[in-house]
């Protein structure tokens, strides 16, 4: 059995808490992925920002700019060291920008990586520092859609995932 199995589960839970928080516009879920004072770098600014100063403004920007987002993680590799763990996760993020009087509906796609420095404090593994790195981006006009026969998810706590 892997000595790090519980730590790996806690780390994955943090990674997924962040993506759920971003996509469901839930700042508490974003903050829960980090230790208090946890830092993010690479989010359209060239400086570290405390998660507590990041979560609410980013949720409001996403709510205002996009009708839907979906952040998918893959290829997560976790390496433990004397200071904690470093997790690298590939992220593929989709953002739907609604049409307006000047522009058609668009799909903004971001492909990159989260590089997370995790620390174990009081038996809780959480992110201490996150680096976002872009690999490529793409913007497409949405000219055609599938017939709308599915029930749409909610970008708030009315979504079924919140029970």
KOLTIPA-844141 format. One record per residue (C-alpha): residue in three letters; x, y, z. Coordinates in pm, whole numbers, plus 50000, padded with zeros to 5 digits. Example, Ala and Ser with C-alpha at 12.3 -4.5 7.8 and 13.67 -1.06 7.14 Angstrom:
# KOLTIPA-844141
ZADREN  code      x      y      z
ZADREN   ALA  51230  49550  50780
ZADREN   SER  51367  49894  50714
***
This chain:
# KOLTIPA-844141
ZADREN  code      x      y      z
ZADREN   UNK  50000  50000  50000
ZADREN   UNK  50124  50347  49915
ZADREN   UNK  50235  50540  50225
ZADREN   UNK  50106  50855  50058
ZADREN   UNK  49757  50728  49967
ZADREN   UNK  49572  50952  50215
ZADREN   UNK  49784  51253  50118
ZADREN   UNK  49720  51188  49748
ZADREN   UNK  49346  51172  49811
ZADREN   UNK  49350  51499  50005
ZADREN   UNK  49556  51661  49729
ZADREN   UNK  49316  51544  49457
ZADREN   UNK  49020  51667  49664
ZADREN   UNK  49182  52012  49680
ZADREN   UNK  49244  52020  49306
ZADREN   UNK  48883  51927  49238
ZADREN   UNK  48747  52168  49499
ZADREN   UNK  48918  52449  49311
ZADREN   UNK  48776  52350  48971
ZADREN   UNK  48428  52302  49116
ZADREN   UNK  48454  52643  49280
ZADREN   UNK  48555  52808  48955
ZADREN   UNK  48283  52640  48747
ZADREN   UNK  48002  52666  49004
ZADREN   UNK  48109  53023  49097
ZADREN   UNK  48166  52921  49458
ZADREN   UNK  48445  53125  49621
ZADREN   UNK  48430  52913  49939
ZADREN   UNK  48522  52600  49739
ZADREN   UNK  48812  52786  49578
ZADREN   UNK  48943  52907  49914
ZADREN   UNK  48900  52558  50069
ZADREN   UNK  49163  52419  49831
ZADREN   UNK  49430  52644  49986
ZADREN   UNK  49585  52693  50324
ZADREN   UNK  49501  53037  50468
ZADREN   UNK  49716  53292  50287
ZADREN   UNK  49780  53050  49998
ZADREN   UNK  49914  53225  49690
ZADREN   UNK  49832  53214  49317
ZADREN   UNK  50060  53339  49040
ZADREN   UNK  50006  53360  48665
ZADREN   UNK  49640  53464  48657
ZADREN   UNK  49680  53759  48419
ZADREN   UNK  49909  53932  48666
ZADREN   UNK  50281  53885  48718
ZADREN   UNK  50261  53869  49096
ZADREN   UNK  50143  53641  49374
ZADREN   UNK  49787  53703  49496
ZADREN   UNK  49647  53559  49822
ZADREN   UNK  49356  53323  49756
ZADREN   UNK  49135  53528  49987
ZADREN   UNK  49186  53831  49757
ZADREN   UNK  49142  53620  49442
ZADREN   UNK  48832  53405  49493
ZADREN   UNK  48546  53657  49504
ZADREN   UNK  48677  53887  49227
ZADREN   UNK  48747  53596  48991
ZADREN   UNK  48398  53452  49050
ZADREN   UNK  48243  53791  48972
ZADREN   UNK  48453  53828  48653
ZADREN   UNK  48354  53480  48537
ZADREN   UNK  47986  53542  48617
ZADREN   UNK  47989  53869  48421
ZADREN   UNK  48190  53754  48119
ZADREN   UNK  48090  53391  48055
ZADREN   UNK  47763  53199  48053
ZADREN   UNK  47942  52872  48130
ZADREN   UNK  48288  52741  48214
ZADREN   UNK  48432  52394  48253
ZADREN   UNK  48779  52321  48386
ZADREN   UNK  48909  51967  48335
ZADREN   UNK  49216  51824  48502
ZADREN   UNK  49428  51539  48371
ZADREN   UNK  49777  51392  48388
ZADREN   UNK  49813  51485  48754
ZADREN   UNK  50154  51384  48887
ZADREN   UNK  50226  51422  49258
ZADREN   UNK  50584  51417  49385
ZADREN   UNK  50650  51420  49759
ZADREN   UNK  50956  51592  49902
ZADREN   UNK  51090  51703  50241
ZADREN   UNK  50879  52021  50229
ZADREN   UNK  50549  51863  50120
ZADREN   UNK  50448  51778  49767
ZADREN   UNK  50445  51928  49420
ZADREN   UNK  50151  51842  49196
ZADREN   UNK  50147  51914  48825
ZADREN   UNK  49806  51893  48657
ZADREN   UNK  49715  51963  48299
ZADREN   UNK  49409  52188  48273
ZADREN   UNK  49180  52224  47973
ZADREN   UNK  48933  52505  48037
ZADREN   UNK  48633  52597  47825
ZADREN   UNK  48463  52936  47856
ZADREN   UNK  48140  53029  47670
ZADREN   UNK  48113  53402  47603
ZADREN   UNK  47755  53500  47514
ZADREN   UNK  47679  53692  47197
ZADREN   UNK  47625  54065  47222
ZADREN   UNK  47547  54345  46975
ZADREN   UNK  47909  54350  46854
ZADREN   UNK  48022  53988  46872
ZADREN   UNK  47884  53638  46814
ZADREN   UNK  47886  53371  47084
ZADREN   UNK  48240  53242  47133
ZADREN   UNK  48422  52950  47289
ZADREN   UNK  48746  53045  47461
ZADREN   UNK  48969  52742  47522
ZADREN   UNK  49272  52748  47751
ZADREN   UNK  49522  52465  47780
ZADREN   UNK  49789  52482  48045
ZADREN   UNK  49913  52347  48373
ZADREN   UNK  49861  52404  48742
ZADREN   UNK  50184  52358  48936
ZADREN   UNK  50086  52337  49301
ZADREN   UNK  50309  52335  49607
ZADREN   UNK  50122  52147  49878
ZADREN   UNK  50197  52155  50248
ZADREN   UNK  50067  51940  50530
ZADREN   UNK  49960  52163  50819
ZADREN   UNK  49769  52014  51112
ZADREN   UNK  49719  51691  50915
ZADREN   UNK  49558  51878  50623
ZADREN   UNK  49714  51879  50279
ZADREN   UNK  49628  52198  50094
ZADREN   UNK  49782  52427  49835
ZADREN   UNK  50036  52675  49971
ZADREN   UNK  50134  52817  49633
ZADREN   UNK  49994  52776  49280
ZADREN   UNK  50158  52863  48950
ZADREN   UNK  49940  52877  48636
ZADREN   UNK  50122  52823  48308
ZADREN   UNK  49967  52850  47961
ZADREN   UNK  50054  52612  47680
ZADREN   UNK  49805  52733  47417
ZADREN   UNK  49477  52916  47377
ZADREN   UNK  49209  52928  47110
ZADREN   UNK  48900  53140  47043
ZADREN   UNK  48625  53003  46819
ZADREN   UNK  48294  53143  46703
ZADREN   UNK  48001  52917  46789
ZADREN   UNK  47799  52901  46470
ZADREN   UNK  47594  52592  46542
ZADREN   UNK  47484  52400  46851
ZADREN   UNK  47335  52063  46929
ZADREN   UNK  46959  52059  46989
ZADREN   UNK  46894  52166  47350
ZADREN   UNK  46756  51841  47492
ZADREN   UNK  46957  51833  47813
ZADREN   UNK  46889  51993  48150
ZADREN   UNK  47141  52271  48202
ZADREN   UNK  47363  52278  48507
ZADREN   UNK  47359  52572  48744
ZADREN   UNK  47650  52802  48819
ZADREN   UNK  47557  52835  49186
ZADREN   UNK  47450  52629  49486
ZADREN   UNK  47118  52537  49323
ZADREN   UNK  47314  52281  49116
ZADREN   UNK  47235  51920  49219
ZADREN   UNK  47599  51863  49321
ZADREN   UNK  47531  52069  49634
ZADREN   UNK  47250  51833  49738
***
